[in-house]
């Protein structure tokens, strides 16, 4: 029987990042450039509106995107570092 992946508890928080600028807009939310306050690393934070996802019945779409980003490892594909929820938004931390 294959091993079940253990869910990691996210330690990411919006408080750990300084939002620098808005860099994009999509059907479900927006993307901002941010800087990790401790390391200085530049990251993208994608904010997905949970209510909008539910209205459009696209929950599977977002879960699939998250799963694919977790699985794909290539220098030309952005990496998913963590996800966390703030208010009505799911945040995807990308670098």
C-alpha positions in Angstrom: 0.0 0.0 0.0 1.5 3.4 -0.9 2.4 5.8 1.9 0.0 8.6 2.4 1.6 12.0 2.2 1.6 13.7 5.6 0.1 17.2 5.7 2.6 19.8 6.8 1.3 22.5 9.1 2.1 25.9 7.5 4.2 28.3 9.5 3.8 31.0 6.9 2.0 34.2 7.8 1.3 37.4 6.0 3.1 39.2 8.9 6.4 37.6 7.8 6.3 39.4 4.4 6.5 43.0 3.3 4.2 43.5 0.3 6.0 45.6 -2.3 3.8 45.8 -5.4 0.9 44.3 -7.2 2.2 42.3 -10.2 -0.9 40.5 -11.6 -4.6 39.8 -11.6 -6.5 36.7 -12.5 -10.0 35.2 -12.5 -9.8 34.2 -8.9 -7.6 36.8 -7.2 -4.3 38.8 -7.5 -0.6 38.3 -7.1 1.8 40.6 -5.2 5.6 40.8 -5.0 6.7 40.5 -1.4 9.9 40.3 0.6 10.5 37.9 3.4 11.3 40.1 6.4 13.9 37.7 7.8 15.8 36.4 4.7 15.2 39.2 2.2 14.0 36.6 -0.3 11.7 37.9 -3.0 8.4 35.9 -3.3 5.1 36.1 -5.0 2.0 35.8 -2.9 -1.1 34.8 -4.8 -4.3 35.7 -3.0 -7.3 33.5 -4.2 -10.7 34.6 -3.2 -12.4 31.6 -1.6 -15.9 32.9 -2.1 -15.3 33.5 -5.8 -13.9 30.0 -6.2 -17.0 28.5 -4.5 -19.4 30.6 -6.6 -17.7 29.3 -9.8 -17.5 25.7 -8.5 -13.7 25.8 -9.1 -12.5 24.2 -5.9 -11.0 21.3 -7.7 -9.2 23.7 -10.1 -7.4 25.4 -7.2 -6.6 22.0 -5.5 -5.2 20.7 -8.7 -3.1 23.8 -9.2 -1.7 23.4 -5.7 -1.0 19.7 -6.2 0.8 20.4 -9.6 2.9 23.1 -8.1 3.9 20.7 -5.3 4.9 18.0 -7.7 6.6 19.9 -10.5 10.3 20.6 -9.8 12.0 22.5 -12.7 14.1 25.7 -12.8 11.6 27.4 -15.1 8.5 26.6 -13.0 7.7 28.7 -10.0 7.8 26.7 -6.7 5.0 26.5 -4.2 6.5 27.1 -0.8 3.5 27.2 1.4 -0.2 28.0 1.6 -2.2 29.7 4.3 -5.6 31.3 4.8 -6.1 34.9 5.8 -9.7 36.0 6.1 -11.6 35.0 2.9 -8.4 34.4 0.9 -6.2 31.4 0.3 -2.6 32.6 0.0 -0.2 30.7 -2.1 3.4 31.6 -1.3 5.5 31.1 -4.5 9.2 31.6 -5.2 
